[in-house]
């Protein structure tokens, strides 16, 4: 998979690309991630990419020209262009699973007071990662990328991804490691039994209990 991220702040992605699972996925050639500065596509001699809004108002607005030129330069026959914005479809595991089927994602990071409305005509999908305000689309772009990349074949252990939180609209089961007894808090006996079938049943029940306790809304969605 190839992921191109269009941003005004490419340095924000340095740590993201050079640590943990994303780093290993890149090293194993399972994904190619390119961070592209909008300014590279500006026709202005000062590389300006924003301006004041027509009709007045606070802040600066991303201009059509550099954003659309970047999209058109990068887009191929198998590309999906995503705009990060508050009005978009709420991102979840189901969306991530669908996105991993594409060969090429282009993620446009919104910023400032927004972007020229006409940019919407050049994207395929709009995504929000929640009902709150962020400075820009860089963190959403990282969240989307991380969630999608970890689903790609060979990135992480298949068993790990199968039982992750939100798989089948259930939260993950509780996990434990050594010591068996920490200040009187003991590991459940079933996990020490060696009976893998019983452990599997126990974990499934714990997923349901955990979801009922912490995110009952997910069970409602599951039953819709």
Secondary structure, 3 states (H helix, E strand, C coil): CEEEEEECCHHHHHHHHCCHHHHHHHHCCCCEEEEEEHHHHCCCCCCCCEEECCCCCCCEEECHHHHHHHHHHHCCCCEEEEEEEEEEEECCHHHHHHHCCCCEEEEEECCCCCECHHHHHHCCEEEECCCCCCCCCHHHHHHHHHHHHCCCCCCCCHHHHHCCCCHHHCCCCCCCCCCCEECCEECCHHHHCCCHHHHHHHHHHHHHHHHHHHCHHHHHHHHC
